[in-house]
């Protein structure tokens, strides 16, 4: 069983997967590298003068995998809540169990709606850390800010959700600082 399943490989999902895997969590990341990021040129990403969306996606996917995230290049077609967590089924019919589920499915809300998440005009209703009203379920990125989407904001939401999960698992606040 994965500790966490992340559905979506845009900036939000990749950021969450990276933070979690880097900190020793078992992460399964689903994505087919077909996000809206492929139509972007990023000038507003702090610390990066300029990068194309496809190049950013390539580097971010490699980084998440390098730190231990298992990348599954298939679409998740079904999600179910169970007592101990979640069951995700991919397009090939393979199932994956996890304690936590992070949805980063972009503007499409098919899986969020299947889990009966509360929607607002802006998107799925979450708290500051991306928590939904369903225990163990997070929603991050464009699906929570459909009309105000920015790659850097989505990545920050992924990091916030990851730090919340890490803190919950540790039973105390966790920070992710690396030293030179």
Buried (B, 14 or more C-beta within 10 A) or exposed (E): EBBBBBBBBBBBBBBBBBBBBBBEBBBBBBBEBEBBBEEBEBEEBEEEEEBBBBEBBEEBBEBBBEBBBBBBEEBBBBBEBEEEBBBBBBEEEEEBBBBBBBBBBBEEBEBBEEBEBEBEEEBBBBEEBBBBEBEBBBBBBBBBBBEEBBBBBBBBBBBBBBBBBBBBBEEEEBEEEEEE
